[in-house]
């Protein structure tokens, strides 16, 4: 559960007689696992097991002894370790108390400090603000207006980093009578502690640097020596004394960790930098342990780059924001690359809260070619690599002012040995293009999954010729209790016998329900007691029965027992959600997400969600969805459900609403999601349940095994700093795993354990997809044998050595070239030369007009196809070209595609894009013939016309052949999947038309708006210039709303 850094901290805790500190990390993890088991009690009882009762005794010993050590050994090097372990022990005791007494926290008393307050302060002393924040969020202290309660609340606010609210507390006052001298004295001490906390908040917010010794004064005042005869008696206000002692130890440590202390980087104005830090401190006032190296290393200065591979949830965003701020203050702009539009939306919104240079309501522009906004870059630009490549192709000059390039989730560049993926190829090509086009920029490559960060850093340093640091600490503020569902082998054997006996006397072909209902087994969990599993060490894992009831498994059509993973996962999720724990459940496809969400919702305790305020705040969005879909009943946002879904077929606004509803304390406690959610989206969850270890392709309906880093990335969503420092991650494997005894790791488990859970979060070794690209290009003499992805990149490469982005410049900067040089392998140079010759021959053999070559270079489309497209457009009358509407161009383009099947292969080059064409025509997605697509393609025109004329999803859904469902999946696939592909293709048409008009002497500003922005108009579903301009000014409005505005 604990990462290796935290394990070492725990092991350094001072020895306590009777406790083995070497195995203390595993012991603390086991106690937490037992507490989780108490939460999942089936009968609702709060009985503590004998083992847990024994644990309470040991925890009290840990808490009391190590807290005393923390207080008495202020200069000991092990003070931080002692404080962290003592805080952990106090927290576990509070969790047990919460389970037993239903979350009724103790309050400050004259002679006692409750566990939760001790735990918060000890965690802060122990450099673990995330653990302190989690306790503060979890604890409710009531509404008493006494100074004691204000002080308790102030400690909570300090832990949560809510320093503005802490400073705003108005100390309570009251009148005292003559008999309340002791009470008045005690309240005075509480008041001094509160004032001391408010002073700390002011310093951390950069409002003042003045400090008075409030805590030391209380220590002195709270303890009085009294002489009775010859005996000196110490009279003490023990709770104020104890609290003041802890706060006195904490004060200097916490103030030194304030983000307000970060030194102004070179080329920034100190006053402006301080103002930025003040704004950052309002939401994130503390630097974490792993931030210190970055901010004190000179990385924030211009000219320094970095590769940042902190684990999931380890504060990568803070480091990135500091670097972004320093870049902007140095007078440069920022390019921020993200893998998905969903993450693009989140980053825009996150940065919008801190920077004034960014508009959070952006149109989603992908790789399509458009003149929309003239390709001009702003101060901060968040986009996908596909969009970046398009802008580099059409307007490379706009990148001149870029001073920082952030590539978030940069493991996207990884090339898989078994599959040359277009996205990884384009992502790496994008990075290589940026190296050549923006050589003076700093680079920040961010990923929680990459193992060879130092190697990547060395590569970047060689390419840019400047320092590139590596920040690869495995420390993170949260930790996951990882487990896997397993079943007793003897029970499974008995069930297999039941099936076998049944088949002897059964003549039917399908497995009957009456048999399926008998296939039940007792689920157990095998827990990891360490961050990395070691199955051969019994001390590193333990097996525990999950519930007292059995789970219903599934029988396949082949009469084999399967895990019934989605049903079992929903059973698990129901227990956690009913216990009040925020839960993410990952399934492998949208259909399973819908059915599993319904199943889970039916198992939850009835709860009236207080959503009146939420709905009022989001009424405009909800109205937009209703108009866009045709009725709110078709939406994946359903306020009557306690469970939301999250996958690639949600409208962006549906996705935002579901995420907001999950984040809200009063909102839902469960989301059923596909892998789209694991791609960097931050949601605060205590529990992650992964149903199966395979991935679904929403475009082609296929599936494949998840890789280790993908499973660990999903598991890493359990626990988020500030809300849930401890998380629970449970894998429900697709195949049944059995065990014979609790002391031996199951044999069937070993393979999965070695493949995934024996690794750390940072387990992906980046391979360069350009290696495979070179291998494929140089392996064939005939270019027609190349895959579409390889051919597309080949056509985008400059063979002219005078070009900055020539083949030699690009590939000499590649990671593959860097590694080959280190290994003394000179074969890659020969392959690059062969690639140059092949690209030159391609140009010489097929002589085209310069405009055709230019479009081919930008788009990766075969110049022969571009030439034929240009010739077909040129056959139109010039007046037609100028006058054609969006609808006219859609019709013309479909007719042109139908004239030759090869056009469909080129313009819809990926199998997924052709699969979406097939889906829209009512053909089978996994078994279609392109000739059938070509023959029926004209039928798609009315659907596109309905889309750009403002028809809602319901109407469009009825126009598409095939069976409908309650969420309008046919129209969702059409609009969210096919339209972007169509938009990209029409962008190529737009480029071609512009070149033709230039040849007729047209100036850029004389070209009709529809032609210049054809791709964007199709993407947005708008058919006139006025509507797109209206959308630009009111970006939160959806397509149907805008059309309705023009009907008035």
C-alpha positions, -999 to 999 in steps of 0.1 A, spaced: 0 0 0 28 24 9 53 35 -18 89 27 -12 97 63 0 70 62 26 79 27 36 114 39 44 100 68 65 78 43 85 108 20 91 128 48 105 103 53 133 119 48 167 118 12 180 90 4 205 93 -27 226 71 -55 212 68 -40 177 87 -50 146 92 -18 127 107 -36 97 73 -50 89 54 -20 103 43 -8 68 26 -42 61 11 -43 96 -5 -8 93 -18 -18 58 -33 -50 73 -52 -30 100 -65 -6 73 -77 -37 53 -96 -49 84 -112 -16 89 -124 -16 53 -138 -51 60 -158 -37 89 -173 -11 65 -184 -39 43 -203 -58 70 -233 -74 54 -257 -74 83 -250 -37 91 -235 -46 125 -205 -27 139 -189 -56 157 -151 -55 159 -132 -87 153 -109 -101 181 -80 -93 158 -91 -57 154 -95 -53 191 -59 -65 196 -49 -40 169 -65 -12 189 -41 -19 218 -11 -19 195 -22 13 178 -26 31 211 9 20 221 22 34 187 2 66 189 11 75 225 48 65 224 56 80 191 37 112 197 57 116 230 89 110 210 78 137 185 72 162 213 103 154 233 129 149 205 126 181 185 160 178 169 161 141 163 164 131 126 137 105 131 111 131 143 93 132 109 91 94 108 78 92 144 52 119 137 40 102 105 35 68 122 19 84 153 -5 103 130 -13 70 111 -20 52 144 -42 80 156 -60 81 123 -66 43 123 -80 46 158 -103 74 147 -115 53 117 -123 24 140 -142 47 163 -160 61 133 -171 26 123 -182 17 158 -200 50 166 -211 62 132 -188 92 127 -191 110 160 -158 128 165 -145 137 199 -142 174 207 -115 194 225 -117 191 262 -98 207 291 -77 176 296 -78 158 262 -71 163 225 -91 140 203 -75 115 180 -84 133 148 -68 166 159 -36 148 170 -36 129 138 -39 161 117 -11 179 135 12 149 135 6 143 98 15 179 91 47 176 112 53 143 93 53 161 59 20 145 49 -5 173 43 -27 151 21 -34 127 50 -41 157 73 -65 171 47 -84 138 43 -91 137 80 -102 173 80 -127 167 52 -140 136 68 -146 151 103 -177 171 111 -174 191 143 -209 206 146 -219 242 149 -211 252 184 -200 289 186 -175 285 215 -139 293 211 -130 256 215 -151 247 185 -137 277 165 -102 264 173 -112 228 162 -125 243 129 -94 264 125 -73 232 126 -95 216 100 -92 247 77 -54 247 82 -52 211 71 -75 216 41 -55 246 30 -85 268 33 -65 297 48 -88 325 37 -116 311 57 -93 305 86 -82 341 86 -119 352 84 -129 335 116 -141 361 142 -130 348 176 -160 342 199 -163 363 230 -185 359 261 -190 373 296 -177 353 326 -190 354 362 -169 353 393 -171 315 395 -157 309 360 -121 321 364 -107 287 353 -130 286 323 -120 321 313 -83 313 317 -87 282 296 -107 301 269 -79 326 268 -54 299 260 -77 285 233 -80 321 219 -42 325 218 -39 292 199 -66 304 174 -47 337 169 -15 318 163 -32 297 136 -46 329 120 -11 344 120 2 312 103 -25 316 76 -15 352 70 22 343 66 14 314 43 -8 336 21 19 362 18 -1 389 36 24 394 64 58 383 76 53 394 112 53 366 137 44 366 174 52 336 196 16 326 204 22 289 208 53 293 230 34 317 251 6 292 256 32 265 265 45 288 292 11 300 305 -6 265 305 19 250 330 24 265 364 47 253 392 30 254 426 48 247 459 29 226 485 50 223 517 84 211 502 69 195 471 67 213 437 34 204 420 29 212 383 -6 224 375 -14 222 339 -42 230 314 -32 197 297 -51 200 264 -40 236 256 -5 227 267 -4 195 245 -19 214 215 4 243 219 34 220 220 24 203 188 17 236 171 50 251 182 68 221 166 46 224 134 48 262 129 84 265 115 80 233 94 47 243 79 58 279 71 89 266 54 68 244 31 46 273 20 43 278 -18 46 315 -10 83 309 -4 92 298 -39 119 321 -51 112 343 -81 127 327 -112 152 346 -134 135 369 -159 105 374 -137 95 405 -117 96 395 -80 65 416 -72 45 400 -100 58 365 -90 47 371 -54 12 381 -65 9 349 -85 21 328 -55 -6 345 -34 -32 335 -58 -19 299 -59 -17 298 -21 -55 305 -19 -61 270 -32 -28 251 -27 -7 268 0 17 239 7 45 224 -12 47 186 -10 79 166 -4 84 159 -41 79 196 -51 109 208 -33 135 193 -56 118 209 -86 113 244 -72 148 245 -57 167 231 -87 165 260 -111 139 243 -132 116 273 -131 142 295 -148 140 300 -186 163 276 -205 157 246 -182 135 217 -193 123 186 -174 108 151 -176 83 147 -147 72 111 -138 56 115 -104 29 88 -98 -8 94 -102 -20 121 -78 15 132 -67 11 169 -76 24 172 -111 0 200 -118 15 223 -92 50 220 -108 35 226 -142 16 256 -131 47 272 -115 66 267 -148 38 281 -169 36 312 -147 74 317 -149 73 314 -187 44 339 -191 61 364 -168 92 361 -190 71 373 -219 66 340 -236 36 319 -245 27 283 -235 17 252 -256 0 225 -235 -5 192 -253 -30 166 -240 -42 133 -255 -80 138 -255 -105 166 -258 -119 155 -224 -86 163 -208 -83 194 -229 -115 206 -214 -104 198 -178 -70 215 -182 -86 246 -197 -110 249 -167 -82 242 -142 -59 268 -157 -87 293 -159 -90 294 -121 -53 305 -118 -45 324 -150 -64 353 -166 -50 345 -201 -72 315 -209 -108 310 -220 -122 278 -205 -151 276 -230 -133 266 -262 -145 249 -293 -131 214 -296 -109 217 -327 -90 185 -336 -68 178 -366 -92 193 -392 -78 220 -415 -97 252 -410 -90 290 -410 -111 292 -378 -95 319 -356 -68 321 -383 -46 296 -364 -34 323 -341 -20 312 -308 -28 328 -275 -8 331 -242 -18 296 -231 -29 271 -258 -42 237 -248 -47 212 -276 -42 177 -288 -11 166 -308 -33 162 -339 -44 198 -337 -8 209 -331 4 191 -362 -23 207 -382 -13 242 -370 24 234 -376 14 225 -412 -7 256 -420 9 283 -398 42 274 -383 51 311 -378 24 313 -350 47 292 -328 75 318 -327 66 331 -293 62 297 -276 85 296 -246 73 264 -230 58 232 -244 41 210 -218 32 175 -230 8 159 -204 4 121 -205 34 120 -229 35 82 -227 11 87 -257 43 86 -278 50 50 -268 52 26 -297 38 -9 -290 58 -37 -306 27 -56 -317 9 -26 -332 20 6 -350 -6 29 -337 -14 61 -355 -19 81 -324 15 72 -310 31 78 -344 15 113 -347 23 122 -311 60 114 -315 60 132 -349 44 162 -333 71 163 -306 99 159 -332 83 187 -353 82 210 -323 119 203 -316 128 216 -351 102 244 -353 105 257 -318 141 249 -308 144 277 -282 114 265 -261 116 248 -228 100 213 -225 81 197 -197 71 161 -204 47 147 -178 35 112 -172 27 91 -141 35 58 -160 70 62 -175 98 41 -161 127 53 -182 123 90 -174 161 96 -170 167 82 -205 140 104 -220 155 134 -202 190 127 -216 175 124 -251 156 158 -248 188 174 -234 208 162 -264 182 174 -289 176 209 -275 212 215 -263 202 227 -229 197 212 -195 167 188 -190 162 176 -155 145 144 -143 120 144 -115 111 108 -109 103 104 -72 79 75 -65 65 93 -34 29 102 -36 5 117 -10 -20 89 -14 -18 52 -13 -39 23 -26 -48 -9 -8 -47 -32 -38 -66 -64 -39 -80 -90 -63 -111 -112 -61 -104 -149 -57 -125 -180 -49 -119 -212 -29 -107 -239 -52 -128 -266 -35 -160 -246 -41 -152 -241 -78 -145 -278 -82 -179 -286 -66 -196 -261 -90 -179 -277 -120 -192 -311 -108 -227 -297 -106 -224 -284 -142 -210 -317 -154 -238 -338 -137 -264 -314 -151 -252 -318 -187 -255 -356 -186 -292 -353 -182 -298 -322 -203 -305 -322 -240 -308 -284 -246 -281 -264 -264 -281 -233 -242 -273 -231 -205 -306 -228 -186 -312 -201 -159 -321 -228 -133 -285 -240 -135 -269 -206 -136 -286 -196 -103 -269 -225 -86 -234 -214 -95 -225 -194 -64 -192 -191 -46 -177 -173 -16 -156 -143 -28 -123 -136 -10 -98 -108 -15 -61 -112 -17 -47 -79 -4 -12 -65 -11 5 -53 20 31 -35 -1 30 -12 -30 47 -39 -52 34 -74 -48 58 -102 -40 37 -133 -41 64 -156 -26 64 -136 7 34 -144 30 41 -112 50 34 -91 19 -1 -103 13 -31 -118 32 -64 -134 21 -97 -124 37 -133 -135 31 -152 -107 15 -187 -112 27 -207 -139 44 -228 -145 14 -219 -161 -19 -217 -144 -53 -234 -157 -84 -209 -165 -111 -217 -170 -148 -217 -201 -170 -205 -195 -206 -221 -209 -237 -193 -235 -236 -204 -246 -201 -174 -230 -184 -176 -210 -152 -166 -173 -157 -162 -145 -132 -195 -126 -140 -172 -97 -135 -197 -68 -140 -223 -83 -117 -197 -91 -90 -182 -56 -94 -216 -40 -90 -222 -60 -58 -189 -48 -44 -196 -12 -55 -230 -13 -38 -214 -21 -4 -189 7 -7 -214 33 -19 -239 24 8 -210 29 33 -207 65 20 -175 59 0 -170 76 -34 -166 47 -59 -154 44 -95 -162 12 -113 -144 5 -146 -159 -17 -172 -147 -24 -207 -174 -9 -230 -203 16 -230 -230 -11 -232 -216 -28 -201 -214 7 -184 -251 13 -190 -262 -21 -177 -238 -22 -148 -249 13 -137 -286 2 -137 -277 -29 -118 -257 -10 -92 -284 17 -88 -309 -10 -80 -287 -23 -52 -282 10 -34 -300 22 -3 -327 47 -12 -313 82 -8 -329 115 -17 -301 136 -33 -302 172 -24 -297 185 -60 -320 216 -60 -290 240 -57 -269 219 -82 -297 219 -108 -303 256 -103 -266 264 -109 -265 241 -140 -300 248 -154 -286 264 -185 -266 233 -192 -294 209 -185 -317 230 -209 -290 227 -236 -288 190 -233 -326 187 -235 -327 208 -267 -298 190 -282 -311 155 -276 -348 162 -281 -357 151 -245 -339 148 -212 -349 111 -210 -322 103 -236 -294 119 -215 -267 101 -196 -272 128 -170 -299 115 -149 -305 133 -115 -329 105 -105 -301 80 -105 -275 76 -78 -250 63 -103 -236 81 -134 -218 67 -164 -187 81 -181 -176 70 -216 -168 82 -250 -204 86 -262 -213 113 -237 -218 149 -248 -191 171 -233 -218 188 -211 -231 155 -199 -196 145 -190 -190 177 -171 -223 174 -152 -217 138 -142 -181 147 -130 -194 177 -111 -222 157 -95 -196 131 -84 -173 157 -70 -201 173 -50 -203 163 -14 -241 162 -17 -240 144 -50 -238 109 -62 -212 84 -49 -207 62 -79 -196 64 -115 -194 35 -139 -168 43 -165 -148 30 -195 -111 36 -198 -117 72 -211 -119 83 -174 -85 69 -166 -67 92 -191 -57 119 -167 -92 130 -155 -91 138 -119 -120 127 -98 -119 122 -60 -126 85 -53 -120 64 -23 -126 31 -41 -117 19 -76 -131 -14 -89 -118 -27 -122 -141 -53 -138 -118 -73 -161 -84 -66 -175 -92 -59 -212 -99 -28 -232 -128 -21 -256 -125 -2 -289 -156 19 -291 -151 24 -329 -147 -12 -340 -164 -31 -312 -132 -51 -306 -112 -57 -274 -77 -64 -263 -58 -70 -230 -50 -39 -209 -13 -32 -204 1 -31 -169 4 7 -168 -32 11 -179 -45 -11 -151 -22 6 -125 -33 40 -139 -69 31 -133 -61 17 -98 -42 50 -91 -75 69 -93 -83 54 -58 -75 81 -33 -70 118 -42 -50 142 -21 -72 164 1 -102 141 0 -91 104 4 -54 98 12 -61 61 15 -78 44 -14 -90 9 -21 -84 -7 -56 -100 -40 -64 -96 -61 -96 -123 -85 -106 -105 -106 -132 -122 -118 -163 -112 -153 -155 -118 -172 -122 -88 -173 -99 -88 -199 -72 -68 -205 -40 -63 -236 -18 -51 -220 15 -47 -184 28 -10 -186 33 0 -195 -3 -5 -171 -32 -28 -187 -58 -10 -202 -88 -35 -187 -112 -28 -153 -97 9 -154 -102 9 -146 -139 -14 -115 -134 6 -105 -104 39 -106 -123 24 -89 -154 8 -60 -134 9 -58 -97 46 -66 -91 53 -32 -109 52 3 -96 30 30 -112 60 41 -132 63 8 -152 61 18 -189 94 18 -208 89 42 -237 98 28 -271 100 50 -302 73 42 -328 97 57 -354 118 26 -350 89 5 -364 82 32 -390 117 30 -403 117 -7 -403 84 -9 -423 94 18 -448 128 3 -456 114 -33 -457 93 -28 -488 103 -16 -523 67 -10 -532 50 18 -513 16 2 -519 26 -25 -494 29 1 -466 3 4 -440 -20 35 -442 -5 50 -410 31 46 -423 22 59 -458 4 90 -443 35 99 -423 58 92 -452 39 117 -474 41 144 -447 80 143 -446 101 168 -464 129 152 -485 144 187 -492 174 190 -469 170 228 -470 138 225 -450 141 229 -412 118 200 -408 136 177 -433 137 140 -428 173 142 -417 165 169 -391 134 151 -378 150 116 -375 184 128 -363 164 141 -333 144 110 -327 146 89 -296 154 59 -318 184 76 -332 195 87 -297 193 51 -284 211 37 -314 240 61 -310 243 51 -273 244 14 -283 269 20 -311 243 9 -337 249 27 -370 222 8 -389 197 36 -382 217 61 -401 216 38 -432 178 35 -427 173 72 -425 193 77 -457 172 50 -473 141 68 -462 153 100 -477 160 83 -510 126 66 -510 108 99 -503 128 117 -530 120 89 -555 83 93 -546 85 130 -555 105 124 -587 84 95 -600 51 114 -595 55 150 -606 27 171 -593 18 207 -592 34 225 -562 0 232 -546 -8 195 -548 25 186 -532 19 213 -505 -15 198 -496 -1 163 -495 27 174 -472 2 190 -448 -23 162 -448 -5 130 -455 -30 122 -483 -16 106 -515 -8 134 -539 -25 114 -567 -58 116 -547 -53 153 -541 -47 159 -578 -79 140 -587 -98 160 -561 -84 192 -574 -93 183 -610 -129 174 -600 -133 207 -581 -118 226 -611 -145 211 -633 -171 231 -614 -180 265 -626 -162 292 -606 -195 308 -596 -206 274 -582 -174 271 -562 -179 306 -547 -216 302 -541 -217 266 -527 -232 263 -492 -220 238 -465 -248 215 -476 -237 217 -513 -201 208 -504 -213 178 -484 -234 165 -512 -206 172 -538 -180 155 -516 -201 123 -511 -207 121 -548 -170 124 -554 -162 97 -528 -187 73 -545 -169 77 -579 -139 55 -567 -136 33 -536 -99 43 -533 -111 78 -523 -129 63 -493 -98 44 -483 -77 76 -485 -101 102 -470 -113 78 -442 -79 62 -438 -83 45 -404 -104 13 -400 -123 31 -372 -134 59 -395 -147 35 -421 -164 15 -394 -183 46 -384 -194 51 -420 -206 15 -421 -225 20 -388 -242 51 -401 -254 32 -432 -267 3 -411 -239 -21 -421 -221 -44 -397 -192 -26 -380 -169 -56 -377 -177 -72 -410 -184 -47 -438 -173 -43 -474 -160 -9 -486 -179 -15 -519 -211 -17 -498 -202 16 -482 -195 32 -516 -227 19 -531 -249 33 -502 -229 64 -493 -254 88 -508 -278 78 -481 -257 96 -456 -262 130 -471 -297 136 -457 -284 127 -422 -256 153 -425 -280 179 -438 -302 172 -408 -272 177 -386 -260 210 -400 -296 223 -402 -301 219 -364 -321 187 -361 -318 172 -326 -303 138 -318 -337 121 -316 -346 131 -352 -311 121 -365 -313 88 -347 -345 79 -365 -328 86 -398 -301 60 -392 -308 24 -400 -307 -2 -372 -321 -8 -337 -324 21 -314 -318 23 -277 -328 46 -249 -297 68 -252 -298 74 -290 -265 56 -295 -269 57 -333 -269 94 -335 -243 97 -308 -219 75 -329 -227 96 -359 -222 130 -344 -194 123 -318 -175 97 -339 -182 101 -376 -186 139 -379 -150 146 -368 -137 122 -395 -159 139 -421 -148 173 -409 -111 163 -414 -119 151 -449 -138 183 -458 -108 203 -444 -87 187 -472 -114 198 -497 -112 233 -482 -74 234 -486 -78 223 -522 -104 248 -531 -83 276 -516 -53 266 -538 -75 267 -569 -88 301 -560 -53 314 -553 -44 302 -589 -73 324 -601 -57 354 -584 -79 355 -553 -64 370 -522 -69 352 -488 -94 377 -476 -115 373 -508 -121 336 -502 -156 329 -490 -160 323 -453 -177 289 -459 -147 276 -479 -122 288 -453 -141 274 -423 -159 244 -440 -143 219 -416 -153 238 -385 -188 245 -397 -193 207 -403 -177 198 -370 -200 222 -351 -231 214 -372 -237 250 -383 -246 259 -419 -240 297 -421 -213 321 -412 -236 340 -389 -243 309 -368 -206 301 -364 -198 337 -355 -227 336 -329 -212 303 -315 -178 320 -312 -193 347 -290 -215 323 -270 -194 292 -268 -214 275 -241 -245 273 -263 -250 240 -281 -258 234 -318 -296 231 -316 -298 262 -294 -279 283 -319 -301 271 -348 -332 279 -327 -319 315 -320 -319 321 -358 -355 308 -362 -368 336 -340 
